[in-house]
Structure formats: C-alpha cells, structure tokens
Amino acid sequence: MVICRLLFIFVLKYYVIKGLGGNIMLKGKPFVKWAGGKRQIVDKLKEFVPDNFNTYFEPFVGGGALLFELSPRNAVINDYNKELMNVYACIKDAVKFEKMCRELNNHETKHSEEYYYKIRNLDRDKDKFNQIADYKRAARTIYLNKACFNGLYRVNHKNEFNVPFGKKEKVNTYEGQNLGIICGYLNYNNVKILSTDFAEAVKDAQKGDFVYFDPPYDSDTSAFNSYTEDGFDKKEQLRLFELFKELDKRGCYVMLSNHNTQLINDLYKDFHIHVIEAKRNINSNGKKRGKVEDVIITNYENHGNSSC
C-alpha cells in the first residue's frame, strides 16, 4: 500500500506536468496544520483579493492556504521558519521530494511515543542536526506536525521543537494526490522560495504586485506566537504597519489579516478594515478554541480596481 501511494504521487505529478487533463485546474491544500492557517476562511479572503495583479508576495506563508487557492503564476513565498520553508523547497525538488516521501513512509511505520520523542529531540544537538540531509529534516517537520499534540508547531528560546506527543496510535503524514499537485504547481510556475525577514521578502515588490500579510496575530491577552524562537511582539506589529504603508506608497495592492484588537484598529484606521468571523482550532486550552473576530485590512476597495 505504501508503494502504491508513492507511485500515485509520481503518476499524478506527470499528469500535472504534461497537462493531460486539458484545462482542468488542480489546486493543492496545506500539507501541514499550521497555527493561524486560513483554509477555513479562504473563501472570505478571496472576496478581497484584487481582480488583477502581477507578482504575488506572501511573507508569512505558513501552510499556504491562499497561495494554493490562487495558484498564481508568479509568486514569492516566505516564512521565517526555516524548517517549514525547507519542506517547500524539498517538495519542489523532484529527487528530494521522492526521498522525503520515503522518509515519511518510514516514520509512519516506526511511529510510537518513544519514536516520536526520538525524532523530536534531534534538534537538541545543533551541530548534528545541521548535518542532517534537508529531505530528512523536511520529513521530520511533517511527521512531528502530524504526530504532535493538536498539530501545534512551537519552539522554545533555543529553537527546539517542544510540543508533546499527540497520543495517536497511527499517523497519516501526507496525501499523495495533494503533494503531487503542490509539486507540479511549484515546478511549473515561477515561484521563489525564501526564509528571511518579512521586510526583506517584499523588497522587490512593485506597483501592481499583490502582497498578502498573515503575521502571527496581535492579542489583548497572552496568545501563542512561538513559530520561531524570537516570537512576534507589539514592536514587530508596528514594524509591519510601517512596511504596509511603504508598500501602499509603492503602488502595491496590500492585504493583511489579524485579530480584531484595539492596536490593529488604531494602526490601520486610515485603510479599509473588514471584520469577519473566524474559528480557532489550535490552542493548548480546548475551551479557547472556537469562533473569534478577525480583520482583513486592504489599501484598496472594489477588488483592487481603485487604489487608496
């Protein structure tokens, strides 16, 4: 069954590559569960996407829900989480992609609580961890995401993954069809993959380009934002706001998602603020999962047909 699933990936990949499906548009979906992921509200986000734009920039790509839904021909994707972006890079590389899938099959076979902690603790020795092949690190990232508690990605101040075991007897680490579609998309479009600061990721954005910011959310209370060892605090929210204004002056279409807090409303009061209802599925406290208010902020209206 494992072999059949792996073969199916490559059958589908060549199906996408050769275009045997005619004009059928196959879209991928997030391959990891990511805090703040937009899969559940992607249809709402699409309502605010410009009708036409040049290059698509997403400096906090995470699981890539909007990226895969739009599937733009020209894109620059980024996340400060280097392990996540290593997965994207390995999916794009045909050789590493195959090796990564075989590693995932191996993880599924050996999966247990003891095995989980063995794989999780590989990053405790940084010198050895940095010598691990990138495709093996990519498989580790996906495996830990699928096997950990509630699909939570969290690291401590030492940049060590520290989420406990999720108590699953079996894990399904990937869907062959989905990874095949993503592989085809990344290879047969002009998609640049980065892992750098969010400001650096959009340095080449020009008039007519579309930039979507989906940063770790602001909160009036304590909230999870430990995607990296440095976190994302109020100062970073302010720095992002200044970048938003700079891109607006360049003539870019800019859209931002965030929590409906006083700070965010005060900062972006001169732009278009749309309040939407969203749902949180990732929180260590189950009682805090549920419906919340988010905001979608744009520097344009009418689907980008007129700029502010």
Secondary structure as UniProt FT lines:
FT   HELIX           2..18
FT   TURN            19..23
FT   TURN            35..36
FT   HELIX           39..41
FT   HELIX           42..46
FT   TURN            47..48
FT   STRAND          56..58
FT   TURN            59..60
FT   TURN            62..63
FT   HELIX           65..70
FT   STRAND          74..78
FT   HELIX           82..92
FT   HELIX           94..110
FT   HELIX           113..120
FT   HELIX           121..124
FT   HELIX           126..130
FT   HELIX           134..147
FT   HELIX           149..151
FT   TURN            157..158
FT   HELIX           176..187
FT   TURN            188..189
FT   STRAND          190..194
FT   HELIX           198..201
FT   TURN            202..204
FT   TURN            207..208
FT   STRAND          210..213
FT   TURN            226..227
FT   TURN            229..230
FT   HELIX           234..250
FT   STRAND          253..259
FT   HELIX           262..267
FT   TURN            268..270
FT   STRAND          272..280
FT   HELIX           286..288
FT   STRAND          290..298
FT   STRAND          300..301
FT   HELIX           302..304
FT   STRAND          306..307
//
